[in-house]
Amino acid sequence: MKTMKLGIIGCGNISSIYFENLNKFTEVEVKACADLVAEKAEAQAKRFNIPFVYTVDELLNDPEIELVINLTIPKVHALVCKQIIAAGKHVYVEKPLAAELKDGEEILALAKEKGVRVGCAPDTFLGAGIQTSKKLIDEGAIGRPLSATAFMMAPGHEMWHPDPGFYYAPGGGPMFDMGPYYLTALVQLLGPMKRVTGSATKAYTERTITSQPKYGEKIKVETPTHLTGTIDFVNGPVATMIMSFDIFTRVDFPNIEIYGTEGNLRVPDPNHFGGPVLLRKRGEKDWTEVSITHQHSGNSRGIGVLDMVQAIREEKEHRANGNLALHVLEAMHGFHVASEQGIHHQMQNQCDSPNPVPEDGLFVSIKK
């Protein structure tokens, strides 16, 4: 397959794993990077041997670059995605697709008009843990799925992140930060969502940063920091979901469990690619750890980009696609709308459950 040249816009905290992983594969070459703070781009280019440091305009005007990875902060995801698409390039954006649902819909409409692709993180659902779980469900290991739970309960990012302010701005909070991992995994395992409802709140109106280098600075909290939701899936199962930055002591709830007519499945943390998969059949008292059947168990962020590149070359649908990302974005907004208005939100932007990943993985052409 012809190597596709990539550009990266946004050289902050998350960019290192993309540079590191994408540099391993022959299918792609990261030609250039850009950031509003030029020093960040220069530092990453030097660290990861990226040939060019560009301004955003220079990157978008480079005719060799076919796909641009957007790693900016969530509130400008939509703006930057639209600039990339307007330049006639494919875009892969970190989660969420956009801060506002209307912007997400406009991104997909513009991409269709321009004849380019939209991809979106997370791609953790392509990893060994979720794909092994998907295989077990498809093979009937737990019978017909009936219900599920999905819990992410922790303190906030002000305790560890070097610049956590955006997590408490519109487009942040636990649902927009961690919800994409859980909702994307659930759509892969159980199919698309039909409707959602929920209740949302926040424990504090202000948070104090205890990480470096902004220790002691105050953050205004502008978005809910605890949300409890219910999901009805098109195929019949229902799920209970809790996303919270307001839990300050350890909790031992599983990340995701799927309950079926013939057993239960404990799915690993969807924020990671690997992790243990546990099965308990009907009548059994104990969980049994299931052998992982798939590849990509380490930190493989970027395989969604690689899957997208391969799909573009082969003219087929990529898995971490724009329709899936928009479906998840609408659900996240739907939980908040439901809480504010006391309603069920009926999903309008539908998607297909992505095709399972082959057991031998997505790519084998690792650079030597």
Buried (B, 14 or more C-beta within 10 A) or exposed (E): EEEBBBBBBBBBEEBBEBBBBBBBBEBBBBBBBBBEEEEBBBBBBEEBEBEBBBBBEEBBEBEEBBBBBBBBBBBBBBBBBBBBBEBEBBBBBBBBBBBBBEBBBBBBEBBEEBEBBBBBBBBBBBBBBBBBBBBBBEEEBBBEBBBBBBBBBBBBBBBEBEBBBBBBBEBBBBBBBBBBBBBBBBBBBBBBBBBBBBBBEBBEEEBEBBBEEBEEBEBEBBBBBBBBBBBBBBEEBBBBBBBBBBBEEEEEEBBBBBBBEEBBBBBBBBBBBBBBBBBBBEEEEEBEEBEBBBBBBEBBBBBBBBBBBBBBEEEEBBBBBBBBBBBBBBBBBBBBBBBEEEEBBEBEBEBEBBEBBEEEBBBEEEEE
